[in-house]
Amino acid sequence: MNKTKEIWIAGFALFSLFFGAGNLILPPSLGAKSGTDWFVVVLGFIITGIAIPILAIFAHAKLQGTLYDFGKKVSPIFSTIFCFLIYSIAFAIPSPRTAAVTHEMAIQPFFDSPALITSIVYFVLVFLFAINRTKIISLIGQFLTPIIVVILLIIISISFFVAPGTLQTSTFKNPFVDGILEGYQTFDAIAGVVVGAVIIISLNYSNHTTFFEKRKLITKAGFIAGTGLFLIYGGLILSGALFSSTFAENTTRTAILSSLSAQTLGGFGTTFLSILVALACFTTAVGIVTGTADYIKGICNNSKIAFVSTAAFASIVGIIVGSYQVDFIITLAVPALMFVYPITIVLILLNVLPEKFASKLVFRTVVLATFMFSIPDFLGFIPGFKIMAQDLQNLIPLGKFSLGWVLPALLTFVIANLTFLTKTSKYN
């Protein structure tokens, strides 16, 4: 295969991995709230919504392993717990969110039926597709992504010409930080560590015999995927900002996306986009449920009963959580993301670094520091602990921005490396 063609195919594969339909509701809402500060928000969103997920792919290219390998340098027990948490969060939040998005965008505007009915039908179908391993889902996914991307690019382009042109004042106190934290909600860093290995293994390395050639391919493909995500996410944030004066103050995220498409594409375009997003959401849910069931099956000696039971349990959780509004599910996700996302980010960064800067000592101490200093951020979003959490956050640099783990992790990284290098030099 032509090398250039291979790079572009790999780049589109990576883009499809991170381009979740549920994520589309986040950027327009960010833009609507950011108004004149939209570009500052984009810069923050890029870090956690694009850069870190792409680095997860680079880490997988280096490890050539699974999610378990990301944390094994800390300890086998930690890595097992980390895997369990990641998969639990995956089927408990982003998977049900796809059902809620489907209801609010594709069902509610046309049918007067409760969200619970949508959620039941949705996850019964998810369960059936998951246990039957049909190839229809993967085929649908290959066609849906390009079509949705084209429609979104049309929306973004038209918005430049038909928008009112008056940008509202930002409602964010710290636009850059809010962009970073909203990037957590994409779940893309988690997606990168969970299924990134599948993408890496699936790439055709037949013409790339050395590690350097493989890394070069992944780097270029990652740049293509990152550029695509930037154009879509950045464009939607800008579009949301351009139309910010047309949205009511408490408009939901799905309503903002629907309104944006209606004002640029008209009624038919909005309906078409809603149907496509619903289908894309469905493929995402099937992928999450199947991936979680595969993980449990793997640790249960390839038990088919374990696979079916896990798929059933994940679908039941999906029915319950998916019956709530999208904004409620996003709010529900915040404590879990505040707990697991910092650790995920640190593991990604450490696994990307050269071995001499990422010893077991560095892994263990940096992850421990990250865990300890992210506890106040986690507690700050749990009722009953907010006052105590705020007191702790006020004592930690960047704590009031819910980023109290950043400087301690960086400082621990430097100290641990100096300690490790000093010990190594003594023995040499």
Secondary structure, DSSP 8 states (H G I E B T S, - for coil): --HHHHHHHHHHHHHHHH--GGGGGHHHHHHHHHGGGHHHHHHHHHIIIIIHHHHHHHHHHHH-S-HHHHHTTT-HHHHHHHHHHHHHHHHHTHHHHHHHHHIIIIITTT----HHHHHHHHHHHHHHHHHHT-SHHHHHHHHHHHHHHHHHHHHHHHHHHHS---------SSHHHHHHHHHHTT-HHHHHHHHHHHHHHHS--TT--SHHHHHHHHHHHHHHHHHHHHHHHHHHHHHHHHTGGGS-TT--HHHHHHHHHHHHHHHHHHHHHHHHHHHHHHHHHHHHHHHHHHHHHHHTTT-HHHHHHHHHHHHHHHHHHHTS-HHHHHHHHHHHHHHHHHHHHHHHHHHHS-GGG--HHHHHHHHHHHHHHHHHHHHTTSTTSHHHHHHHHTTSTTGGGT-TTHHHHHHHHHHHHHHHHHHHHHH-
